[in-house]
Amino acid sequence: MVVPSTTSRDAVLELIKQKDSIEAKINDQGKILQANRVGMDDPLVDGDGYPRNDIDVHQVRQARHQIICLQNDLKALMKQIEHGLHTVHGETAAQRQEHPGSTKLQSIPPLEAENGAGGSRQVAATRPVKPIAKVNVVSEGSPAQEAGIALRDEIIEFGTVNAGNFRDLGQIAVVVRNCENKTVPVRVRRDGGKLVDLVLTPKSWSGRGLLGCNIVPME
């Protein structure tokens, strides 16, 4: 009989804790950039080549370096989590085959199902989710519309921001500014509970802002 290894489960859960910790650190460093009103690519010198006197250049450089290092650590960690989940799910599937109908099988809920149309991923709604904000406007031809974001979508995750570390909409603004012209994973809930993963690229377009959608707090 194949039983899901407690060691495997505990290892994955520990990795997930590490992921949450790294995401919180990225958000903390992002706040430093937000306080200085700069992103990851804004110049730190003025037109004459001197350090800008309206920001803490040393602090900003340190924050940017930390964010880059933490993002690299997060990517590597996500690969480990994915591998660990495959192991645990495989063990659980084998146990279910040997013990059909058992209600005592323990596993970690799957992160996502197969890719759906348009590049989005239909996510299995087997784990608890809590929206952090919702979309009440999506402009025609905007980056948000291109990404597949729809009116009344409830945002579950925006980049590294989720219910576990969400405090205010300013965190989403930091992600947008820091990821201009870069892809940002966004998870939304729509149509009575269906979860969908999208890829959004904040960028300049013919309208206002970098997204072309309005995000408001949950009521």
N, C-alpha and C positions, 0 to 999 in steps of 0.2 A: 504494500500500500504506500502511495506517495502522499505525504502530509506536508502542507506548507511549512517551510522551515521558520521557526521563531526567529532564528538568527537573521534570515533573509528579510523578514518583515521589519525587525528592529533596525536593521542596517538602513533600509529604505526610509523608515520614519526619521531616523537620525539625519539622513541626508536632506530630507525635507525641512527639518528644523534648521539645518545649516543654510539652506536656500532662503528661508524666511529671514534669517539673520543677515545674510548678505544683502537682500532686497531692502531691509530696513537701513542698512549702512549706506546704500546707494541713495536712498531718499534723503538721509541726513546730509550727505555731501551735496546733493542737489539743492538743498535749502541754502547752503552757503553761496552757490551760484545765483540762486534767486535773490538773496539778500543784496548781492552785488549787481543784480540786473544784467547778468551775462549768461551766455550758454556755453556749450563746449567749444565753439569755434569763433566766438567774438574776439576781435583783436584786443591785446592787452597793452598796446602802445598807441600813442596819439599820432596825428598826421606828421609830426616832426621826428617820430621814432623814439620818443621818450615814454617811459612807463606812465600809464594813465593815472591821474591823481584823483579820479572819482571812484576808484575801486581799490580794494586790497589785493594787489597783483599777486603777492606771495601766497595769500590764502586761496585765491582762485586757482593758481597753478597747482597747489597741493590738492585741492578738491577735484580738479580735472584728472590729475594723475590717479587719485584714489578711485574715482569712478571708472576709469579705464581698466584698472587692475581688478576691481570688484566685478565688472561686467565680464571680464575674461574668466574669472573664477566661477561666476554664475553659469556661463556656457558649459564649462567643464563639468560642473556639478549636475547640470540638467542631463548631460549624457549619462552620468553615473546613475541618476535616478531612473532614467528611461530603461537602462539595462537591468536595474534591480527590479523594476516593475514587471518587466517581461519574465524574469525568473519567478517572481512570486505568483504572477497570474498563470504561468505555465504549471506550477506546482498545484495551484488551486483547481485548475481545469482538470488535471489528472485525478485529483481527489474526487471531484464531482462525478467523473466517469465511473469511478469505483463505488461511489456512494451517492447515487442519484436521489434527489429529493431531500438530502440532508440540509438542515437549517443551521448547522453549527460550523460550517466551513468559514474560515477566516481568511480574508484577503484584503488587499488595498484596492479601492475602486479604480477602474481604468481611467486614464487621463483623457483619452479621446478615441473616437472611432475612425473609420477610413475617411479620406478626403471626399468632400462633397463637390457639387458643381461650383464653378467659378473660383476654385482655389480655397474656399472656406472649408472648415472642418466641423462636421456635426459631432458634438461632444456628448458622450453618454452622461445623462443626468442622474447618476447614481451617487454622487457625493454632494454634501450640503453646499449650497452656493448662496451668497448674499450680495445683492447689487449695491454698488457704492454711489451710483449716479444714473441719470437717464438722459436720453437725447430727445429734445423737444423741437429741434429745427435741423433740417439737412438741406443745404443749398444745392441747386442744380449745377453740375459740372465741378463740384468741389472735391478735394482729396478724400473727404469722408464718404461722399457718394461713390467715388471710384473704388473705395475699399469695401463697399457693400454695407456700410452703416445705414440703418433705416430709422425713420421716425418712430419714437416710442421704444427703441432698443434700451434695455437696461444693462448698464455696464457692470460686468462682474470683475474684470481685470483690465487695466490699462497700462501696458508695459509692466513695470515691477509693482504697480500700485494695485492692491486688492483689499478685501475686507479685513484681512489680518493686520494691515499696517495703515489703512486709510484714516486720515484725520480731516482733511478738507480738500476742496477742489484745486487749491494751489499746488498740490502734489502733481496733479495731472498736467497743470500748466508748465511745471518744471520739466516733466518728461517731454512735452511737446517742444519746448524751446531747445532742450538738449539733443533732441532727435530730429531736428529739421533736416529734410532730405535723406532721412534714414528710416528704415522700417521699424514699426512698433507693433508688437502683437496685442490684439485687443479681443477680449472675450465678452460676448453679449448674450443676453437672454431675451427671447422673443417668442411670439405666437404660443402663449400659454405654457412656457417653461422650456422650450427648445434652446439649447446652448449652441452657439456658433463661434468659432474662432476665425478672426479676420486679421489681415495685415494692412496697417494704415501707414502712409508715408506723409507726415506733416511737411508742407511745402507752400511756397508762394503760388498764388493762382490769381485769377481775375477778380476774385472777391476779397473780402476782409479776412484777416487772420491766416493761420496755417492749416486749419482743418475744414472750415466751411460748415461747421455744425455747432449747435449750442448745447452745452452739457450743463445740467442743473442737478442740485442735490435731490435725493429721494425724499418724497413727502413723508 
